[in-house]
Amino acid sequence: MSDHQDAPVTPVEAFEPPYYVAVLTSVRTADEDGYGETSARMEELVKEVPGFLGMDHAKTPGGLSITVGYFRDADALTQWRSNAEHHAAQQRGRAEWYENYTLHVAKVERSHAFTRTETSRAPSAG
């Protein structure tokens, strides 16, 4: 998806299971033509899917990119997968933007989150 340089650095919250995740792990080609615009459009579209919970992105210095989409149920994931504009973007991605990718879809059975607060900080050694 997009590069997200201005996005706050925080993971999507933990939700009450069960829910679904779609994990796209990819390596892109050097072709940038239209990628940013299409990625931004896909993010707009997926947010319109009832049951879409959020999305996390990460990219390694070596170019491996990981996008995780969170969906309340299988129907929400199916609706996203069958979106015509999303399908067209996938085809263009295979033709132009991706060297390779894998997609993993999983049902989440356990979810947990942690956020550091003032009370959770360990006392400093003195």
PAMI-246195 format. One record per atom (N, C-alpha, C): residue number from 1; atom name; x, y, z. Coordinates in nm, 4 decimals, decimal comma. Layout:
N
 seq atom       xx       yy       zz
 NUM   CA        X        Y        Z
...
//
This chain:
126
 seq atom       xx       yy       zz
   1    N   0,0843  -0,1163   0,0000
   1   CA   0,0000   0,0000   0,0000
   1    C   0,0900   0,1240   0,0000
   2    N   0,0424   0,2357   0,0506
   2   CA   0,1214   0,3573   0,0429
   2    C   0,2340   0,3570   0,1455
   3    N   0,3229   0,4561   0,1342
   3   CA   0,4418   0,4576   0,2185
   3    C   0,4162   0,5002   0,3622
   4    N   0,3150   0,5796   0,3903
   4   CA   0,2728   0,6152   0,5252
   4    C   0,3778   0,6900   0,6070
   5    N   0,4549   0,7792   0,5456
   5   CA   0,5558   0,8510   0,6215
   5    C   0,4943   0,9409   0,7284
   6    N   0,3754   0,9952   0,7053
   6   CA   0,3144   1,0867   0,8007
   6    C   0,2182   1,0171   0,8964
   7    N   0,1959   0,8882   0,8801
   7   CA   0,1022   0,8159   0,9658
   7    C   0,1622   0,7982   1,1045
   8    N   0,0793   0,8049   1,2096
   8   CA   0,1330   0,7810   1,3447
   8    C   0,1844   0,6375   1,3560
   9    N   0,2883   0,6185   1,4333
   9   CA   0,3460   0,4861   1,4506
   9    C   0,2754   0,4188   1,5674
  10    N   0,1720   0,3445   1,5360
  10   CA   0,0972   0,2702   1,6361
  10    C   0,0274   0,1535   1,5664
  11    N   0,0291   0,0361   1,6261
  11   CA  -0,0369  -0,0780   1,5621
  11    C  -0,1893  -0,0686   1,5745
  12    N  -0,2563  -0,1403   1,4867
  12   CA  -0,4014  -0,1532   1,4978
  12    C  -0,4312  -0,2193   1,6317
  13    N  -0,5365  -0,1752   1,6972
  13   CA  -0,5704  -0,2290   1,8296
  13    C  -0,6036  -0,3778   1,8243
  14    N  -0,5990  -0,4429   1,9379
  14   CA  -0,6408  -0,5828   1,9494
  14    C  -0,7932  -0,5852   1,9567
  15    N  -0,8549  -0,6735   1,8819
  15   CA  -1,0001  -0,6867   1,8800
  15    C  -1,0414  -0,8160   1,9474
  16    N  -1,1666  -0,8242   1,9836
  16   CA  -1,2215  -0,9466   2,0425
  16    C  -1,2299  -1,0530   1,9329
  17    N  -1,1605  -1,1651   1,9493
  17   CA  -1,1669  -1,2727   1,8499
  17    C  -1,3037  -1,3409   1,8510
  18    N  -1,3364  -1,4095   1,7465
  18   CA  -1,2557  -1,4293   1,6261
  18    C  -1,2729  -1,3134   1,5281
  19    N  -1,1694  -1,2921   1,4501
  19   CA  -1,1734  -1,2023   1,3354
  19    C  -1,0701  -1,2540   1,2358
  20    N  -1,0578  -1,1876   1,1236
  20   CA  -0,9707  -1,2376   1,0173
  20    C  -0,8623  -1,1360   0,9834
  21    N  -0,7502  -1,1883   0,9379
  21   CA  -0,6429  -1,1042   0,8862
  21    C  -0,6052  -1,1523   0,7462
  22    N  -0,5704  -1,0559   0,6622
  22   CA  -0,5131  -1,0832   0,5311
  22    C  -0,3747  -1,0198   0,5332
  23    N  -0,2717  -1,1018   0,5157
  23   CA  -0,1336  -1,0549   0,5238
  23    C  -0,0713  -1,0615   0,3847
  24    N  -0,0400  -0,9440   0,3293
  24   CA   0,0257  -0,9354   0,1995
  24    C   0,1718  -0,9010   0,2232
  25    N   0,2611  -0,9911   0,1848
  25   CA   0,4049  -0,9700   0,1946
  25    C   0,4569  -0,9594   0,0524
  26    N   0,5281  -0,8500   0,0218
  26   CA   0,5647  -0,8276  -0,1178
  26    C   0,7018  -0,7636  -0,1328
  27    N   0,7545  -0,7786  -0,2540
  27   CA   0,8730  -0,7072  -0,2990
  27    C   0,8313  -0,6393  -0,4286
  28    N   0,8524  -0,5089  -0,4348
  28   CA   0,8067  -0,4315  -0,5489
  28    C   0,9127  -0,4210  -0,6574
  29    N   0,8660  -0,3905  -0,7772
  29   CA   0,9551  -0,3580  -0,8884
  29    C   0,9980  -0,2126  -0,8736
  30    N   1,0815  -0,1638  -0,9650
  30   CA   1,1232  -0,0236  -0,9635
  30    C   1,0144   0,0678  -1,0205
  31    N   0,9111   0,0117  -1,0816
  31   CA   0,8043   0,0897  -1,1455
  31    C   0,7156   0,1549  -1,0393
  32    N   0,7162   0,2865  -1,0345
  32   CA   0,6344   0,3615  -0,9381
  32    C   0,5128   0,4259  -1,0043
  33    N   0,5031   0,4183  -1,1362
  33   CA   0,3991   0,4879  -1,2114
  33    C   0,2585   0,4481  -1,1661
  34    N   0,1907   0,5386  -1,0974
  34   CA   0,0536   0,5155  -1,0546
  34    C   0,0377   0,4364  -0,9265
  35    N   0,1465   0,3854  -0,8707
  35   CA   0,1350   0,3011  -0,7519
  35    C   0,0792   0,3788  -0,6318
  36    N   0,1359   0,4941  -0,6021
  36   CA   0,0943   0,5719  -0,4862
  36    C  -0,0530   0,6088  -0,4914
  37    N  -0,0982   0,6529  -0,6075
  37   CA  -0,2382   0,6913  -0,6240
  37    C  -0,3303   0,5705  -0,6079
  38    N  -0,2912   0,4592  -0,6665
  38   CA  -0,3739   0,3385  -0,6575
  38    C  -0,3770   0,2866  -0,5147
  39    N  -0,2636   0,2890  -0,4481
  39   CA  -0,2566   0,2442  -0,3098
  39    C  -0,3478   0,3295  -0,2210
  40    N  -0,3411   0,4602  -0,2388
  40   CA  -0,4271   0,5500  -0,1600
  40    C  -0,5747   0,5222  -0,1886
  41    N  -0,6076   0,4967  -0,3135
  41   CA  -0,7463   0,4672  -0,3497
  41    C  -0,7923   0,3361  -0,2861
  42    N  -0,7054   0,2342  -0,2832
  42   CA  -0,7431   0,1071  -0,2220
  42    C  -0,7679   0,1259  -0,0721
  43    N  -0,6877   0,2100  -0,0082
  43   CA  -0,7090   0,2358   0,1346
  43    C  -0,8422   0,3059   0,1585
  44    N  -0,8796   0,3972   0,0704
  44   CA  -1,0114   0,4619   0,0807
  44    C  -1,1223   0,3588   0,0652
  45    N  -1,1100   0,2742  -0,0363
  45   CA  -1,2134   0,1746  -0,0662
  45    C  -1,2315   0,0725   0,0452
  46    N  -1,1211   0,0196   0,0979
  46   CA  -1,1333  -0,0860   0,1989
  46    C  -1,1994  -0,0323   0,3253
  47    N  -1,1800   0,0958   0,3538
  47   CA  -1,2425   0,1558   0,4719
  47    C  -1,3950   0,1602   0,4601
  48    N  -1,4471   0,1493   0,3381
  48   CA  -1,5911   0,1493   0,3150
  48    C  -1,6541   0,0114   0,3348
  49    N  -1,5737  -0,0916   0,3472
  49   CA  -1,6247  -0,2281   0,3641
  49    C  -1,6762  -0,2458   0,5070
  50    N  -1,8056  -0,2764   0,5231
  50   CA  -1,8559  -0,3035   0,6585
  50    C  -1,7795  -0,4224   0,7179
  51    N  -1,7249  -0,4049   0,8364
  51   CA  -1,6466  -0,5112   0,8982
  51    C  -1,4968  -0,4937   0,8822
  52    N  -1,4523  -0,3911   0,8081
  52   CA  -1,3092  -0,3619   0,8010
  52    C  -1,2687  -0,2997   0,9334
  53    N  -1,1627  -0,3512   0,9958
  53   CA  -1,1214  -0,3067   1,1289
  53    C  -0,9980  -0,2171   1,1283
  54    N  -0,9129  -0,2316   1,0285
  54   CA  -0,7922  -0,1509   1,0242
  54    C  -0,6830  -0,2168   0,9429
  55    N  -0,5673  -0,1486   0,9365
  55   CA  -0,4574  -0,1965   0,8541
  55    C  -0,3243  -0,1534   0,9145
  56    N  -0,2280  -0,2439   0,9147
  56   CA  -0,0908  -0,2147   0,9552
  56    C   0,0002  -0,2306   0,8338
  57    N   0,1078  -0,1505   0,8305
  57   CA   0,2066  -0,1568   0,7225
  57    C   0,3466  -0,1560   0,7827
  58    N   0,4373  -0,2267   0,7176
  58   CA   0,5787  -0,2211   0,7559
  58    C   0,6631  -0,2467   0,6317
  59    N   0,7822  -0,1876   0,6297
  59   CA   0,8726  -0,2092   0,5174
  59    C   1,0147  -0,2182   0,5709
  60    N   1,0872  -0,3188   0,5262
  60   CA   1,2258  -0,3355   0,5688
  60    C   1,3172  -0,2496   0,4820
  61    N   1,4368  -0,2175   0,5311
  61   CA   1,5318  -0,1420   0,4487
  61    C   1,5644  -0,2145   0,3177
  62    N   1,5560  -0,3463   0,3179
  62   CA   1,5853  -0,4229   0,1971
  62    C   1,4718  -0,4268   0,0963
  63    N   1,3546  -0,3733   0,1320
  63   CA   1,2460  -0,3645   0,0357
  63    C   1,1311  -0,4612   0,0553
  64    N   1,1350  -0,5437   0,1588
  64   CA   1,0226  -0,6325   0,1869
  64    C   0,9126  -0,5495   0,2520
  65    N   0,7928  -0,5573   0,1969
  65   CA   0,6798  -0,4801   0,2477
  65    C   0,5737  -0,5756   0,3015
  66    N   0,5160  -0,5409   0,4171
  66   CA   0,4113  -0,6236   0,4778
  66    C   0,2912  -0,5358   0,5076
  67    N   0,1760  -0,5771   0,4594
  67   CA   0,0507  -0,5084   0,4876
  67    C  -0,0443  -0,6103   0,5479
  68    N  -0,1021  -0,5759   0,6626
  68   CA  -0,1971  -0,6639   0,7299
  68    C  -0,3309  -0,5917   0,7375
  69    N  -0,4334  -0,6514   0,6778
  69   CA  -0,5685  -0,5978   0,6869
  69    C  -0,6479  -0,6805   0,7864
  70    N  -0,7261  -0,6137   0,8707
  70   CA  -0,8044  -0,6800   0,9751
  70    C  -0,9523  -0,6684   0,9412
  71    N  -1,0241  -0,7798   0,9476
  71   CA  -1,1651  -0,7852   0,9102
  71    C  -1,2450  -0,8586   1,0172
  72    N  -1,3620  -0,8064   1,0502
  72   CA  -1,4471  -0,8638   1,1544
  72    C  -1,4872  -1,0069   1,1228
  73    N  -1,5181  -1,0365   0,9958
  73   CA  -1,5656  -1,1705   0,9612
  73    C  -1,5282  -1,2052   0,8175
  74    N  -1,5537  -1,3287   0,7811
  74   CA  -1,5193  -1,3768   0,6472
  74    C  -1,5981  -1,3037   0,5396
  75    N  -1,7211  -1,2626   0,5709
  75   CA  -1,8013  -1,1893   0,4728
  75    C  -1,7359  -1,0565   0,4361
  76    N  -1,6811  -0,9855   0,5336
  76   CA  -1,6134  -0,8586   0,5065
  76    C  -1,4918  -0,8814   0,4176
  77    N  -1,4166  -0,9848   0,4453
  77   CA  -1,3001  -1,0180   0,3649
  77    C  -1,3414  -1,0556   0,2229
  78    N  -1,4480  -1,1307   0,2092
  78   CA  -1,4988  -1,1688   0,0773
  78    C  -1,5452  -1,0463   0,0000
  79    N  -1,6111  -0,9544   0,0680
  79   CA  -1,6562  -0,8323   0,0012
  79    C  -1,5370  -0,7537  -0,0526
  80    N  -1,4314  -0,7437   0,0265
  80   CA  -1,3113  -0,6734  -0,0193
  80    C  -1,2461  -0,7466  -0,1356
  81    N  -1,2342  -0,8773  -0,1238
  81   CA  -1,1709  -0,9567  -0,2292
  81    C  -1,2462  -0,9459  -0,3609
  82    N  -1,3790  -0,9309  -0,3557
  82   CA  -1,4589  -0,9290  -0,4779
  82    C  -1,4863  -0,7884  -0,5321
  83    N  -1,4303  -0,6841  -0,4694
  83   CA  -1,4477  -0,5480  -0,5172
  83    C  -1,3816  -0,5328  -0,6548
  84    N  -1,4557  -0,4831  -0,7519
  84   CA  -1,4063  -0,4744  -0,8905
  84    C  -1,2843  -0,3833  -0,9035
  85    N  -1,2849  -0,2701  -0,8350
  85   CA  -1,1717  -0,1779  -0,8433
  85    C  -1,0473  -0,2382  -0,7771
  86    N  -1,0675  -0,3106  -0,6675
  86   CA  -0,9579  -0,3813  -0,6014
  86    C  -0,9012  -0,4891  -0,6942
  87    N  -0,9888  -0,5610  -0,7612
  87   CA  -0,9457  -0,6662  -0,8549
  87    C  -0,8610  -0,6068  -0,9677
  88    N  -0,9028  -0,4926  -1,0212
  88   CA  -0,8261  -0,4269  -1,1274
  88    C  -0,6888  -0,3833  -1,0760
  89    N  -0,6828  -0,3330  -0,9531
  89   CA  -0,5543  -0,2927  -0,8936
  89    C  -0,4630  -0,4136  -0,8747
  90    N  -0,5211  -0,5272  -0,8349
  90   CA  -0,4413  -0,6497  -0,8202
  90    C  -0,3791  -0,6902  -0,9532
  91    N  -0,4582  -0,6830  -1,0592
  91   CA  -0,4065  -0,7191  -1,1919
  91    C  -0,2925  -0,6264  -1,2342
  92    N  -0,3113  -0,4963  -1,2110
  92   CA  -0,2053  -0,4015  -1,2454
  92    C  -0,0822  -0,4264  -1,1592
  93    N  -0,1024  -0,4599  -1,0321
  93   CA   0,0099  -0,4906  -0,9436
  93    C   0,0933  -0,6062  -0,9951
  94    N   0,0261  -0,7126  -1,0395
  94   CA   0,0996  -0,8277  -1,0938
  94    C   0,1719  -0,7906  -1,2239
  95    N   0,1112  -0,7055  -1,3047
  95   CA   0,1697  -0,6677  -1,4329
  95    C   0,2843  -0,5674  -1,4186
  96    N   0,2771  -0,4772  -1,3165
  96   CA   0,3726  -0,3668  -1,3115
  96    C   0,4496  -0,3510  -1,1803
  97    N   0,3830  -0,3635  -1,0645
  97   CA   0,4413  -0,3158  -0,9397
  97    C   0,5044  -0,4211  -0,8504
  98    N   0,4691  -0,5483  -0,8673
  98   CA   0,5213  -0,6501  -0,7764
  98    C   0,6188  -0,7427  -0,8462
  99    N   0,7361  -0,7573  -0,7837
  99   CA   0,8327  -0,8581  -0,8265
  99    C   0,7795  -0,9946  -0,7835
 100    N   0,7304  -0,9994  -0,6589
 100   CA   0,6650  -1,1186  -0,6058
 100    C   0,5875  -1,0801  -0,4808
 101    N   0,4927  -1,1649  -0,4457
 101   CA   0,4175  -1,1434  -0,3218
 101    C   0,3567  -1,2741  -0,2747
 102    N   0,3202  -1,2755  -0,1479
 102   CA   0,2418  -1,3858  -0,0922
 102    C   0,1249  -1,3239  -0,0167
 103    N   0,0149  -1,3958  -0,0150
 103   CA  -0,1027  -1,3536   0,0601
 103    C  -0,1405  -1,4674   0,1534
 104    N  -0,1544  -1,4348   0,2805
 104   CA  -0,1963  -1,5317   0,3805
 104    C  -0,3239  -1,4785   0,4442
 105    N  -0,4242  -1,5630   0,4557
 105   CA  -0,5492  -1,5262   0,5223
 105    C  -0,5656  -1,6201   0,6410
 106    N  -0,5947  -1,5618   0,7572
 106   CA  -0,6044  -1,6434   0,8783
 106    C  -0,7167  -1,5941   0,9683
 107    N  -0,7721  -1,6868   1,0436
 107   CA  -0,8710  -1,6546   1,1453
 107    C  -0,7962  -1,6338   1,2762
 108    N  -0,8146  -1,5192   1,3391
 108   CA  -0,7473  -1,4874   1,4648
 108    C  -0,8299  -1,5446   1,5789
 109    N  -0,7652  -1,6250   1,6597
 109   CA  -0,8328  -1,6875   1,7735
 109    C  -0,7895  -1,6273   1,9063
 110    N  -0,6806  -1,5531   1,9045
 110   CA  -0,6306  -1,4896   2,0263
 110    C  -0,5731  -1,3548   1,9883
 111    N  -0,5964  -1,2546   2,0718
 111   CA  -0,5486  -1,1199   2,0434
 111    C  -0,5175  -1,0503   2,1751
 112    N  -0,4080  -0,9778   2,1793
 112   CA  -0,3647  -0,9102   2,3016
 112    C  -0,2928  -0,7816   2,2615
 113    N  -0,3002  -0,6801   2,3449
 113   CA  -0,2300  -0,5546   2,3174
 113    C  -0,1635  -0,5034   2,4445
 114    N  -0,0626  -0,4206   2,4269
 114   CA   0,0057  -0,3551   2,5378
 114    C   0,0392  -0,2134   2,4952
 115    N   0,0196  -0,1189   2,5829
 115   CA   0,0610   0,0191   2,5602
 115    C   0,1317   0,0682   2,6861
 116    N   0,2515   0,1174   2,6689
 116   CA   0,3290   0,1682   2,7815
 116    C   0,2635   0,2953   2,8345
 117    N   0,2484   0,3017   2,9638
 117   CA   0,1985   0,4214   3,0310
 117    C   0,2955   0,4571   3,1418
 118    N   0,2749   0,5704   3,2028
 118   CA   0,3627   0,6107   3,3143
 118    C   0,3651   0,5056   3,4245
 119    N   0,2516   0,4439   3,4561
 119   CA   0,2462   0,3443   3,5624
 119    C   0,3085   0,2116   3,5219
 120    N   0,3248   0,1863   3,3903
 120   CA   0,3834   0,0590   3,3497
 120    C   0,5340   0,0660   3,3335
 121    N   0,5915   0,1842   3,3481
 121   CA   0,7366   0,1981   3,3352
 121    C   0,8060   0,1448   3,4607
 122    N   0,9111   0,0732   3,4390
 122   CA   0,9886   0,0193   3,5517
 122    C   1,0637   0,1327   3,6193
 123    N   1,0811   0,1256   3,7499
 123   CA   1,1582   0,2304   3,8188
 123    C   1,3037   0,2260   3,7709
 124    N   1,3634   0,3421   3,7609
 124   CA   1,5030   0,3453   3,7170
 124    C   1,5943   0,3118   3,8330
 125    N   1,7068   0,2498   3,7994
 125   CA   1,8056   0,2142   3,9012
 125    C   1,8765   0,3413   3,9463
 126    N   1,8983   0,3547   4,0717
 126   CA   1,9559   0,4795   4,1190
 126    C   2,0722   0,4657   4,1993
//
